[in-house]
Amino acid sequence: MAGGVNHRFGLDDAIMLKDNHIAAIGSIGQAVKKVRDVTGHMVKIEVEIENEEQLQAAIDADVDVIMFDNMSPHNINRIITQVPSHIITEASGNITLENIHEYSNVKVDIISLGFITHSAPALDISFNVMEGLK
């Protein structure tokens, strides 16, 4: 009903810092700084957060998008009021058609539904050439 768009078309459309990236660098602030040092000014930076401490670090780093990852609607609404209005907010992680209604009152800008692509069944299409056809 609200429409849908691709999150991104390629890995170079935006930078998404996930938990493993942040752990490898040491902190959200350090990871964002490192990314800004090597990317252009037009590339958006999104940070995945899982708690209020990480939220504050993402705000302090002035990222473009904050993704509330695997957080309950209640927990998102409890802390989202801290996010400045110029930062886009996104709920993601284990959101499905069965539970998306629980997010209807969440005050995020975007709800991501990863299952649409990563859990789509494969369609096996083949073209077999048979001997003797001319």
N, CA, C and O atoms as CSV, one atom per row, in Angstrom:
chain,resi,resn,atom,element,x,y,z
A,1,MET,N,N,0.816,-1.185,0.000
A,1,MET,CA,C,0.000,0.000,0.000
A,1,MET,C,C,0.866,1.257,0.000
A,1,MET,O,O,0.478,2.273,-0.578
A,2,ALA,N,N,2.013,1.200,0.631
A,2,ALA,CA,C,2.862,2.386,0.706
A,2,ALA,C,C,3.869,2.427,-0.425
A,2,ALA,O,O,4.592,3.413,-0.566
A,3,GLY,N,N,3.935,1.409,-1.213
A,3,GLY,CA,C,4.912,1.375,-2.293
A,3,GLY,C,C,6.200,0.746,-1.815
A,3,GLY,O,O,6.393,0.529,-0.619
A,4,GLY,N,N,7.058,0.462,-2.732
A,4,GLY,CA,C,8.318,-0.152,-2.360
A,4,GLY,C,C,9.389,0.190,-3.374
A,4,GLY,O,O,9.112,0.377,-4.559
A,5,VAL,N,N,10.592,0.266,-2.898
A,5,VAL,CA,C,11.748,0.526,-3.759
A,5,VAL,C,C,12.908,-0.329,-3.281
A,5,VAL,O,O,12.939,-0.780,-2.136
A,6,ASN,N,N,13.855,-0.544,-4.172
A,6,ASN,CA,C,15.048,-1.280,-3.774
A,6,ASN,C,C,15.803,-0.492,-2.712
A,6,ASN,O,O,15.856,0.737,-2.751
A,7,HIS,N,N,16.377,-1.212,-1.776
A,7,HIS,CA,C,17.210,-0.573,-0.756
A,7,HIS,C,C,18.399,0.080,-1.422
A,7,HIS,O,O,18.743,1.223,-1.121
A,8,ARG,N,N,19.021,-0.644,-2.321
A,8,ARG,CA,C,20.088,-0.137,-3.175
A,8,ARG,C,C,20.243,-1.123,-4.323
A,8,ARG,O,O,19.827,-2.277,-4.216
A,9,PHE,N,N,20.833,-0.677,-5.410
A,9,PHE,CA,C,20.995,-1.527,-6.582
A,9,PHE,C,C,22.347,-2.228,-6.598
A,9,PHE,O,O,22.491,-3.283,-7.216
A,10,GLY,N,N,23.326,-1.658,-5.930
A,10,GLY,CA,C,24.654,-2.249,-5.872
A,10,GLY,C,C,25.351,-1.846,-4.587
A,10,GLY,O,O,24.904,-0.938,-3.887
A,11,LEU,N,N,26.436,-2.517,-4.283
A,11,LEU,CA,C,27.157,-2.232,-3.048
A,11,LEU,C,C,27.782,-0.842,-3.048
A,11,LEU,O,O,28.157,-0.333,-1.992
A,12,ASP,N,N,27.898,-0.225,-4.220
A,12,ASP,CA,C,28.499,1.104,-4.274
A,12,ASP,C,C,27.468,2.237,-4.238
A,12,ASP,O,O,27.844,3.405,-4.329
A,13,ASP,N,N,26.188,1.918,-4.109
A,13,ASP,CA,C,25.157,2.953,-4.035
A,13,ASP,C,C,25.165,3.679,-2.700
A,13,ASP,O,O,24.824,4.859,-2.629
A,14,ALA,N,N,25.547,2.991,-1.663
A,14,ALA,CA,C,25.589,3.553,-0.309
A,14,ALA,C,C,26.471,2.639,0.531
A,14,ALA,O,O,26.723,1.488,0.177
A,15,ILE,N,N,26.925,3.173,1.634
A,15,ILE,CA,C,27.730,2.382,2.561
A,15,ILE,C,C,26.821,1.917,3.693
A,15,ILE,O,O,26.153,2.735,4.326
A,16,MET,N,N,26.789,0.624,3.949
A,16,MET,CA,C,26.029,0.096,5.069
A,16,MET,C,C,27.008,-0.547,6.050
A,16,MET,O,O,27.626,-1.570,5.754
A,17,LEU,N,N,27.135,0.070,7.217
A,17,LEU,CA,C,28.018,-0.461,8.248
A,17,LEU,C,C,27.210,-1.369,9.162
A,17,LEU,O,O,26.332,-0.917,9.897
A,18,LYS,N,N,27.524,-2.652,9.101
A,18,LYS,CA,C,26.828,-3.647,9.911
A,18,LYS,C,C,27.669,-4.000,11.131
A,18,LYS,O,O,28.788,-3.511,11.285
A,19,ASP,N,N,27.132,-4.839,11.983
A,19,ASP,CA,C,27.785,-5.164,13.253
A,19,ASP,C,C,29.213,-5.672,13.090
A,19,ASP,O,O,30.094,-5.293,13.862
A,20,ASN,N,N,29.450,-6.522,12.099
A,20,ASN,CA,C,30.804,-7.061,11.896
A,20,ASN,C,C,31.796,-5.985,11.441
A,20,ASN,O,O,32.962,-6.007,11.834
A,21,HIS,N,N,31.332,-5.050,10.615
A,21,HIS,CA,C,32.205,-3.959,10.192
A,21,HIS,C,C,32.619,-3.120,11.401
A,21,HIS,O,O,33.789,-2.782,11.578
A,22,ILE,N,N,31.630,-2.799,12.218
A,22,ILE,CA,C,31.879,-1.962,13.395
A,22,ILE,C,C,32.807,-2.682,14.371
A,22,ILE,O,O,33.724,-2.074,14.923
A,23,ALA,N,N,32.570,-3.971,14.582
A,23,ALA,CA,C,33.428,-4.748,15.491
A,23,ALA,C,C,34.863,-4.807,14.966
A,23,ALA,O,O,35.814,-4.731,15.745
A,24,ALA,N,N,35.017,-4.939,13.660
A,24,ALA,CA,C,36.364,-5.032,13.082
A,24,ALA,C,C,37.133,-3.718,13.223
A,24,ALA,O,O,38.349,-3.733,13.412
A,25,ILE,N,N,36.440,-2.590,13.134
A,25,ILE,CA,C,37.087,-1.279,13.222
A,25,ILE,C,C,37.233,-0.834,14.672
A,25,ILE,O,O,38.221,-0.194,15.031
A,26,GLY,N,N,36.253,-1.172,15.504
A,26,GLY,CA,C,36.360,-0.828,16.923
A,26,GLY,C,C,35.192,-0.048,17.479
A,26,GLY,O,O,34.832,-0.216,18.645
A,27,SER,N,N,34.588,0.811,16.657
A,27,SER,CA,C,33.436,1.585,17.127
A,27,SER,C,C,32.702,2.171,15.928
A,27,SER,O,O,33.235,2.217,14.820
A,28,ILE,N,N,31.484,2.614,16.162
A,28,ILE,CA,C,30.706,3.249,15.107
A,28,ILE,C,C,31.404,4.520,14.649
A,28,ILE,O,O,31.539,4.755,13.448
A,29,GLY,N,N,31.844,5.330,15.580
A,29,GLY,CA,C,32.517,6.582,15.235
A,29,GLY,C,C,33.750,6.368,14.380
A,29,GLY,O,O,33.955,7.074,13.392
A,30,GLN,N,N,34.572,5.397,14.753
A,30,GLN,CA,C,35.785,5.103,13.979
A,30,GLN,C,C,35.442,4.567,12.594
A,30,GLN,O,O,36.085,4.930,11.608
A,31,ALA,N,N,34.429,3.704,12.516
A,31,ALA,CA,C,34.030,3.122,11.232
A,31,ALA,C,C,33.501,4.203,10.292
A,31,ALA,O,O,33.833,4.210,9.107
A,32,VAL,N,N,32.685,5.108,10.810
A,32,VAL,CA,C,32.142,6.188,9.978
A,32,VAL,C,C,33.265,7.103,9.505
A,32,VAL,O,O,33.287,7.498,8.339
A,33,LYS,N,N,34.186,7.441,10.382
A,33,LYS,CA,C,35.318,8.284,9.996
A,33,LYS,C,C,36.139,7.635,8.891
A,33,LYS,O,O,36.519,8.289,7.920
A,34,LYS,N,N,36.408,6.344,9.047
A,34,LYS,CA,C,37.198,5.613,8.043
A,34,LYS,C,C,36.487,5.624,6.691
A,34,LYS,O,O,37.124,5.829,5.659
A,35,VAL,N,N,35.204,5.413,6.692
A,35,VAL,CA,C,34.421,5.423,5.451
A,35,VAL,C,C,34.438,6.816,4.831
A,35,VAL,O,O,34.635,6.956,3.624
A,36,ARG,N,N,34.234,7.837,5.641
A,36,ARG,CA,C,34.226,9.210,5.107
A,36,ARG,C,C,35.575,9.595,4.517
A,36,ARG,O,O,35.638,10.378,3.570
A,37,ASP,N,N,36.641,9.057,5.064
A,37,ASP,CA,C,37.984,9.365,4.562
A,37,ASP,C,C,38.237,8.808,3.160
A,37,ASP,O,O,39.117,9.293,2.448
A,38,VAL,N,N,37.466,7.790,2.763
A,38,VAL,CA,C,37.743,7.130,1.478
A,38,VAL,C,C,36.584,7.182,0.479
A,38,VAL,O,O,36.692,6.613,-0.607
A,39,THR,N,N,35.489,7.844,0.819
A,39,THR,CA,C,34.354,7.920,-0.107
A,39,THR,C,C,34.040,9.374,-0.430
A,39,THR,O,O,34.471,10.297,0.261
A,40,GLY,N,N,33.291,9.542,-1.479
A,40,GLY,CA,C,32.886,10.878,-1.891
A,40,GLY,C,C,31.764,11.436,-1.031
A,40,GLY,O,O,31.111,10.715,-0.277
A,41,HIS,N,N,31.562,12.715,-1.162
A,41,HIS,CA,C,30.559,13.412,-0.351
A,41,HIS,C,C,29.120,13.062,-0.728
A,41,HIS,O,O,28.196,13.387,0.018
A,42,MET,N,N,28.915,12.416,-1.853
A,42,MET,CA,C,27.558,12.070,-2.295
A,42,MET,C,C,27.115,10.680,-1.831
A,42,MET,O,O,25.961,10.301,-2.034
A,43,VAL,N,N,28.009,9.929,-1.218
A,43,VAL,CA,C,27.684,8.568,-0.798
A,43,VAL,C,C,27.069,8.600,0.599
A,43,VAL,O,O,27.676,9.099,1.546
A,44,LYS,N,N,25.864,8.062,0.711
A,44,LYS,CA,C,25.196,8.005,2.018
A,44,LYS,C,C,25.793,6.895,2.866
A,44,LYS,O,O,26.263,5.876,2.359
A,45,ILE,N,N,25.759,7.127,4.182
A,45,ILE,CA,C,26.269,6.145,5.141
A,45,ILE,C,C,25.122,5.734,6.057
A,45,ILE,O,O,24.486,6.565,6.705
A,46,GLU,N,N,24.878,4.426,6.091
A,46,GLU,CA,C,23.850,3.842,6.961
A,46,GLU,C,C,24.543,2.973,8.002
A,46,GLU,O,O,25.479,2.238,7.689
A,47,VAL,N,N,24.073,3.065,9.241
A,47,VAL,CA,C,24.641,2.270,10.326
A,47,VAL,C,C,23.542,1.429,10.957
A,47,VAL,O,O,22.457,1.916,11.273
A,48,GLU,N,N,23.857,0.158,11.129
A,48,GLU,CA,C,22.966,-0.785,11.803
A,48,GLU,C,C,23.202,-0.663,13.309
A,48,GLU,O,O,24.339,-0.746,13.773
A,49,ILE,N,N,22.122,-0.466,14.067
A,49,ILE,CA,C,22.258,-0.388,15.528
A,49,ILE,C,C,21.315,-1.393,16.196
A,49,ILE,O,O,20.286,-1.777,15.640
A,50,GLU,N,N,21.701,-1.800,17.397
A,50,GLU,CA,C,20.885,-2.777,18.129
A,50,GLU,C,C,20.516,-2.320,19.533
A,50,GLU,O,O,19.777,-3.012,20.234
A,51,ASN,N,N,21.029,-1.145,19.956
A,51,ASN,CA,C,20.727,-0.676,21.308
A,51,ASN,C,C,20.894,0.834,21.395
A,51,ASN,O,O,21.324,1.478,20.438
A,52,GLU,N,N,20.554,1.386,22.540
A,52,GLU,CA,C,20.567,2.836,22.731
A,52,GLU,C,C,21.986,3.412,22.700
A,52,GLU,O,O,22.180,4.527,22.217
A,53,GLU,N,N,22.961,2.689,23.197
A,53,GLU,CA,C,24.351,3.149,23.162
A,53,GLU,C,C,24.826,3.309,21.711
A,53,GLU,O,O,25.461,4.306,21.366
A,54,GLN,N,N,24.517,2.334,20.883
A,54,GLN,CA,C,24.882,2.411,19.469
A,54,GLN,C,C,24.112,3.525,18.765
A,54,GLN,O,O,24.647,4.189,17.878
A,55,LEU,N,N,22.866,3.728,19.157
A,55,LEU,CA,C,22.082,4.815,18.580
A,55,LEU,C,C,22.785,6.142,18.817
A,55,LEU,O,O,22.935,6.935,17.887
A,56,GLN,N,N,23.219,6.395,20.043
A,56,GLN,CA,C,23.881,7.653,20.355
A,56,GLN,C,C,25.177,7.800,19.573
A,56,GLN,O,O,25.504,8.894,19.113
A,57,ALA,N,N,25.915,6.710,19.420
A,57,ALA,CA,C,27.160,6.758,18.648
A,57,ALA,C,C,26.879,7.100,17.187
A,57,ALA,O,O,27.630,7.863,16.578
A,58,ALA,N,N,25.812,6.548,16.618
A,58,ALA,CA,C,25.449,6.840,15.225
A,58,ALA,C,C,25.014,8.299,15.075
A,58,ALA,O,O,25.350,8.952,14.087
A,59,ILE,N,N,24.276,8.801,16.046
A,59,ILE,CA,C,23.861,10.209,16.026
A,59,ILE,C,C,25.096,11.106,16.122
A,59,ILE,O,O,25.225,12.074,15.372
A,60,ASP,N,N,25.992,10.785,17.036
A,60,ASP,CA,C,27.220,11.580,17.207
A,60,ASP,C,C,28.071,11.578,15.937
A,60,ASP,O,O,28.740,12.567,15.638
A,61,ALA,N,N,28.049,10.474,15.189
A,61,ALA,CA,C,28.812,10.373,13.947
A,61,ALA,C,C,28.085,11.052,12.779
A,61,ALA,O,O,28.634,11.158,11.682
A,62,ASP,N,N,26.864,11.504,13.015
A,62,ASP,CA,C,26.041,12.198,12.024
A,62,ASP,C,C,25.893,11.393,10.732
A,62,ASP,O,O,26.150,11.891,9.636
A,63,VAL,N,N,25.472,10.141,10.888
A,63,VAL,CA,C,25.238,9.287,9.731
A,63,VAL,C,C,23.988,9.748,8.990
A,63,VAL,O,O,23.215,10.557,9.503
A,64,ASP,N,N,23.798,9.230,7.790
A,64,ASP,CA,C,22.635,9.606,6.984
A,64,ASP,C,C,21.399,8.783,7.323
A,64,ASP,O,O,20.273,9.279,7.280
A,65,VAL,N,N,21.631,7.509,7.663
A,65,VAL,CA,C,20.529,6.592,7.940
A,65,VAL,C,C,20.889,5.737,9.148
A,65,VAL,O,O,22.011,5.243,9.256
A,66,ILE,N,N,19.929,5.564,10.057
A,66,ILE,CA,C,20.090,4.649,11.188
A,66,ILE,C,C,19.102,3.513,11.008
A,66,ILE,O,O,17.895,3.732,10.905
A,67,MET,N,N,19.635,2.280,10.972
A,67,MET,CA,C,18.806,1.095,10.838
A,67,MET,C,C,18.663,0.432,12.210
A,67,MET,O,O,19.647,-0.014,12.800
A,68,PHE,N,N,17.436,0.373,12.703
A,68,PHE,CA,C,17.136,-0.340,13.950
A,68,PHE,C,C,17.019,-1.811,13.586
A,68,PHE,O,O,16.020,-2.233,13.003
A,69,ASP,N,N,18.037,-2.591,13.926
A,69,ASP,CA,C,18.124,-3.969,13.477
A,69,ASP,C,C,17.624,-4.944,14.538
A,69,ASP,O,O,18.102,-4.943,15.673
A,70,ASN,N,N,16.667,-5.767,14.159
A,70,ASN,CA,C,16.124,-6.800,15.050
A,70,ASN,C,C,15.645,-6.235,16.383
A,70,ASN,O,O,15.792,-6.872,17.426
A,71,MET,N,N,15.076,-5.046,16.339
A,71,MET,CA,C,14.539,-4.436,17.557
A,71,MET,C,C,13.018,-4.510,17.530
A,71,MET,O,O,12.397,-4.414,16.472
A,72,SER,N,N,12.439,-4.678,18.691
A,72,SER,CA,C,10.983,-4.733,18.776
A,72,SER,C,C,10.396,-3.350,18.505
A,72,SER,O,O,11.066,-2.338,18.712
A,73,PRO,N,N,9.152,-3.305,18.045
A,73,PRO,CA,C,8.505,-2.002,17.830
A,73,PRO,C,C,8.528,-1.139,19.093
A,73,PRO,O,O,8.748,0.070,19.018
A,74,HIS,N,N,8.305,-1.751,20.232
A,74,HIS,CA,C,8.319,-1.010,21.501
A,74,HIS,C,C,9.685,-0.372,21.749
A,74,HIS,O,O,9.770,0.805,22.096
A,75,ASN,N,N,10.744,-1.147,21.570
A,75,ASN,CA,C,12.088,-0.602,21.822
A,75,ASN,C,C,12.467,0.482,20.818
A,75,ASN,O,O,13.125,1.455,21.183
A,76,ILE,N,N,12.063,0.328,19.570
A,76,ILE,CA,C,12.342,1.379,18.590
A,76,ILE,C,C,11.642,2.666,19.002
A,76,ILE,O,O,12.270,3.724,19.055
A,77,ASN,N,N,10.350,2.585,19.294
A,77,ASN,CA,C,9.610,3.792,19.665
A,77,ASN,C,C,10.137,4.426,20.951
A,77,ASN,O,O,10.029,5.638,21.135
A,78,ARG,N,N,10.697,3.623,21.826
A,78,ARG,CA,C,11.227,4.141,23.091
A,78,ARG,C,C,12.436,5.048,22.873
A,78,ARG,O,O,12.620,6.019,23.607
A,79,ILE,N,N,13.272,4.737,21.857
A,79,ILE,CA,C,14.507,5.503,21.685
A,79,ILE,C,C,14.558,6.368,20.422
A,79,ILE,O,O,15.457,7.197,20.285
A,80,ILE,N,N,13.628,6.191,19.517
A,80,ILE,CA,C,13.694,6.917,18.244
A,80,ILE,C,C,13.541,8.422,18.414
A,80,ILE,O,O,13.985,9.184,17.555
A,81,THR,N,N,12.936,8.858,19.482
A,81,THR,CA,C,12.753,10.297,19.702
A,81,THR,C,C,14.084,11.029,19.840
A,81,THR,O,O,14.123,12.254,19.727
A,82,GLN,N,N,15.161,10.312,20.079
A,82,GLN,CA,C,16.483,10.920,20.201
A,82,GLN,C,C,17.096,11.266,18.841
A,82,GLN,O,O,18.045,12.048,18.777
A,83,VAL,N,N,16.571,10.701,17.763
A,83,VAL,CA,C,17.162,10.852,16.433
A,83,VAL,C,C,16.783,12.214,15.851
A,83,VAL,O,O,15.600,12.545,15.761
A,84,PRO,N,N,17.789,13.008,15.455
A,84,PRO,CA,C,17.485,14.288,14.799
A,84,PRO,C,C,16.701,14.068,13.509
A,84,PRO,O,O,16.848,13.034,12.857
A,85,SER,N,N,15.880,15.029,13.146
A,85,SER,CA,C,14.978,14.858,12.006
A,85,SER,C,C,15.698,14.725,10.665
A,85,SER,O,O,15.106,14.218,9.712
A,86,HIS,N,N,16.944,15.159,10.557
A,86,HIS,CA,C,17.647,15.052,9.273
A,86,HIS,C,C,18.227,13.660,9.022
A,86,HIS,O,O,18.710,13.380,7.925
A,87,ILE,N,N,18.182,12.790,10.025
A,87,ILE,CA,C,18.667,11.412,9.865
A,87,ILE,C,C,17.476,10.509,9.554
A,87,ILE,O,O,16.492,10.490,10.293
A,88,ILE,N,N,17.574,9.766,8.461
A,88,ILE,CA,C,16.521,8.825,8.056
A,88,ILE,C,C,16.576,7.619,8.991
A,88,ILE,O,O,17.658,7.167,9.366
A,89,THR,N,N,15.415,7.105,9.361
A,89,THR,CA,C,15.350,5.938,10.241
A,89,THR,C,C,14.687,4.772,9.525
A,89,THR,O,O,13.795,4.944,8.695
A,90,GLU,N,N,15.156,3.575,9.875
A,90,GLU,CA,C,14.702,2.359,9.200
A,90,GLU,C,C,14.595,1.218,10.204
A,90,GLU,O,O,15.491,1.027,11.027
A,91,ALA,N,N,13.510,0.464,10.142
A,91,ALA,CA,C,13.365,-0.764,10.918
A,91,ALA,C,C,13.667,-1.932,9.995
A,91,ALA,O,O,13.210,-1.961,8.852
A,92,SER,N,N,14.442,-2.902,10.490
A,92,SER,CA,C,14.825,-4.033,9.665
A,92,SER,C,C,15.111,-5.239,10.550
A,92,SER,O,O,15.345,-5.103,11.751
A,93,GLY,N,N,15.090,-6.386,9.954
A,93,GLY,CA,C,15.459,-7.600,10.671
A,93,GLY,C,C,14.277,-8.414,11.128
A,93,GLY,O,O,13.574,-8.037,12.066
A,94,ASN,N,N,14.061,-9.519,10.472
A,94,ASN,CA,C,12.987,-10.461,10.819
A,94,ASN,C,C,11.597,-9.847,10.767
A,94,ASN,O,O,10.712,-10.239,11.528
A,95,ILE,N,N,11.404,-8.894,9.877
A,95,ILE,CA,C,10.067,-8.337,9.655
A,95,ILE,C,C,9.475,-9.080,8.462
A,95,ILE,O,O,10.066,-9.128,7.383
A,96,THR,N,N,8.301,-9.655,8.678
A,96,THR,CA,C,7.665,-10.488,7.663
A,96,THR,C,C,6.226,-10.020,7.439
A,96,THR,O,O,5.740,-9.129,8.135
A,97,LEU,N,N,5.557,-10.624,6.470
A,97,LEU,CA,C,4.140,-10.310,6.262
A,97,LEU,C,C,3.301,-10.694,7.482
A,97,LEU,O,O,2.254,-10.100,7.738
A,98,GLU,N,N,3.767,-11.680,8.221
A,98,GLU,CA,C,3.023,-12.134,9.398
A,98,GLU,C,C,3.134,-11.167,10.572
A,98,GLU,O,O,2.216,-11.100,11.390
A,99,ASN,N,N,4.233,-10.412,10.681
A,99,ASN,CA,C,4.379,-9.530,11.843
A,99,ASN,C,C,4.497,-8.045,11.503
A,99,ASN,O,O,4.668,-7.223,12.403
A,100,ILE,N,N,4.409,-7.690,10.228
A,100,ILE,CA,C,4.588,-6.284,9.865
A,100,ILE,C,C,3.542,-5.376,10.500
A,100,ILE,O,O,3.811,-4.200,10.743
A,101,HIS,N,N,2.357,-5.906,10.770
A,101,HIS,CA,C,1.323,-5.087,11.405
A,101,HIS,C,C,1.773,-4.571,12.773
A,101,HIS,O,O,1.289,-3.535,13.228
A,102,GLU,N,N,2.690,-5.279,13.434
A,102,GLU,CA,C,3.209,-4.836,14.730
A,102,GLU,C,C,4.029,-3.553,14.592
A,102,GLU,O,O,4.232,-2.837,15.573
A,103,TYR,N,N,4.498,-3.264,13.382
A,103,TYR,CA,C,5.321,-2.083,13.129
A,103,TYR,C,C,4.512,-0.902,12.597
A,103,TYR,O,O,5.083,0.135,12.256
A,104,SER,N,N,3.186,-1.050,12.524
A,104,SER,CA,C,2.362,0.000,11.930
A,104,SER,C,C,2.395,1.303,12.726
A,104,SER,O,O,2.151,2.367,12.158
A,105,ASN,N,N,2.685,1.248,13.999
A,105,ASN,CA,C,2.760,2.464,14.816
A,105,ASN,C,C,4.189,2.855,15.155
A,105,ASN,O,O,4.409,3.715,16.008
A,106,VAL,N,N,5.152,2.242,14.504
A,106,VAL,CA,C,6.557,2.591,14.731
A,106,VAL,C,C,6.849,3.846,13.919
A,106,VAL,O,O,6.437,3.949,12.763
A,107,LYS,N,N,7.543,4.780,14.505
A,107,LYS,CA,C,7.755,6.094,13.901
A,107,LYS,C,C,8.982,6.169,12.994
A,107,LYS,O,O,9.604,7.227,12.897
A,108,VAL,N,N,9.343,5.073,12.330
A,108,VAL,CA,C,10.476,5.082,11.401
A,108,VAL,C,C,10.036,5.604,10.039
A,108,VAL,O,O,8.848,5.628,9.717
A,109,ASP,N,N,11.028,6.025,9.243
A,109,ASP,CA,C,10.746,6.483,7.889
A,109,ASP,C,C,10.559,5.318,6.922
A,109,ASP,O,O,9.785,5.406,5.969
A,110,ILE,N,N,11.283,4.220,7.179
A,110,ILE,CA,C,11.310,3.093,6.247
A,110,ILE,C,C,11.232,1.780,7.017
A,110,ILE,O,O,11.822,1.650,8.089
A,111,ILE,N,N,10.511,0.815,6.476
A,111,ILE,CA,C,10.521,-0.549,7.000
A,111,ILE,C,C,11.062,-1.443,5.898
A,111,ILE,O,O,10.520,-1.476,4.793
A,112,SER,N,N,12.127,-2.165,6.199
A,112,SER,CA,C,12.749,-3.057,5.220
A,112,SER,C,C,12.250,-4.478,5.401
A,112,SER,O,O,12.116,-4.974,6.519
A,113,LEU,N,N,11.980,-5.114,4.286
A,113,LEU,CA,C,11.494,-6.490,4.279
A,113,LEU,C,C,12.462,-7.352,3.480
A,113,LEU,O,O,12.233,-7.620,2.301
A,114,GLY,N,N,13.515,-7.774,4.104
A,114,GLY,CA,C,14.549,-8.543,3.425
A,114,GLY,C,C,14.078,-9.878,2.897
A,114,GLY,O,O,14.656,-10.400,1.943
A,115,PHE,N,N,13.045,-10.444,3.491
A,115,PHE,CA,C,12.587,-11.770,3.060
A,115,PHE,C,C,12.126,-11.767,1.610
A,115,PHE,O,O,12.100,-12.814,0.964
A,116,ILE,N,N,11.761,-10.600,1.096
A,116,ILE,CA,C,11.270,-10.523,-0.279
A,116,ILE,C,C,12.344,-11.007,-1.252
A,116,ILE,O,O,12.036,-11.629,-2.269
A,117,THR,N,N,13.614,-10.716,-0.930
A,117,THR,CA,C,14.684,-11.141,-1.837
A,117,THR,C,C,15.467,-12.333,-1.307
A,117,THR,O,O,15.732,-13.265,-2.066
A,118,HIS,N,N,15.846,-12.339,-0.031
A,118,HIS,CA,C,16.709,-13.429,0.430
A,118,HIS,C,C,15.971,-14.733,0.693
A,118,HIS,O,O,16.612,-15.771,0.859
A,119,SER,N,N,14.659,-14.710,0.736
A,119,SER,CA,C,13.906,-15.949,0.969
A,119,SER,C,C,12.989,-16.307,-0.195
A,119,SER,O,O,12.140,-17.189,-0.072
A,120,ALA,N,N,13.157,-15.633,-1.308
A,120,ALA,CA,C,12.316,-15.935,-2.467
A,120,ALA,C,C,12.685,-17.312,-3.014
A,120,ALA,O,O,13.868,-17.628,-3.145
A,121,PRO,N,N,11.690,-18.130,-3.333
A,121,PRO,CA,C,12.011,-19.444,-3.896
A,121,PRO,C,C,12.605,-19.306,-5.294
A,121,PRO,O,O,12.219,-18.423,-6.061
A,122,ALA,N,N,13.519,-20.163,-5.604
A,122,ALA,CA,C,14.154,-20.152,-6.921
A,122,ALA,C,C,13.211,-20.768,-7.943
A,122,ALA,O,O,12.447,-21.682,-7.631
A,123,LEU,N,N,13.272,-20.265,-9.147
A,123,LEU,CA,C,12.499,-20.824,-10.251
A,123,LEU,C,C,13.492,-21.470,-11.201
A,123,LEU,O,O,14.326,-20.789,-11.798
A,124,ASP,N,N,13.401,-22.773,-11.337
A,124,ASP,CA,C,14.336,-23.508,-12.178
A,124,ASP,C,C,13.788,-23.550,-13.594
A,124,ASP,O,O,12.819,-24.252,-13.881
A,125,ILE,N,N,14.417,-22.798,-14.461
A,125,ILE,CA,C,14.007,-22.767,-15.861
A,125,ILE,C,C,15.149,-23.335,-16.688
A,125,ILE,O,O,16.298,-22.916,-16.544
A,126,SER,N,N,14.833,-24.281,-17.546
A,126,SER,CA,C,15.881,-24.837,-18.402
A,126,SER,C,C,15.365,-24.942,-19.831
A,126,SER,O,O,14.162,-24.957,-20.091
A,127,PHE,N,N,16.319,-25.013,-20.737
A,127,PHE,CA,C,16.002,-25.146,-22.146
A,127,PHE,C,C,16.792,-26.349,-22.640
A,127,PHE,O,O,18.011,-26.279,-22.796
A,128,ASN,N,N,16.109,-27.426,-22.881
A,128,ASN,CA,C,16.775,-28.657,-23.312
A,128,ASN,C,C,16.631,-28.837,-24.818
A,128,ASN,O,O,15.531,-28.769,-25.367
A,129,VAL,N,N,17.758,-29.067,-25.467
A,129,VAL,CA,C,17.754,-29.347,-26.905
A,129,VAL,C,C,17.732,-30.866,-27.057
A,129,VAL,O,O,18.560,-31.582,-26.494
A,130,MET,N,N,16.775,-31.323,-27.823
A,130,MET,CA,C,16.635,-32.777,-28.002
A,130,MET,C,C,17.279,-33.188,-29.324
A,130,MET,O,O,17.210,-32.456,-30.311
A,131,GLU,N,N,17.889,-34.337,-29.335
A,131,GLU,CA,C,18.521,-34.883,-30.538
A,131,GLU,C,C,17.467,-35.136,-31.606
A,131,GLU,O,O,16.333,-35.512,-31.307
A,132,GLY,N,N,17.852,-34.928,-32.826
A,132,GLY,CA,C,16.966,-35.264,-33.921
A,132,GLY,C,C,16.083,-34.132,-34.384
A,132,GLY,O,O,15.428,-34.265,-35.418
A,133,LEU,N,N,16.033,-33.018,-33.664
A,133,LEU,CA,C,15.221,-31.893,-34.122
A,133,LEU,C,C,16.024,-31.086,-35.128
A,133,LEU,O,O,17.175,-30.729,-34.880
A,134,LYS,N,N,15.405,-30.806,-36.261
A,134,LYS,CA,C,16.087,-30.033,-37.307
A,134,LYS,C,C,15.276,-28.869,-37.717
A,134,LYS,O,O,15.690,-28.104,-38.588
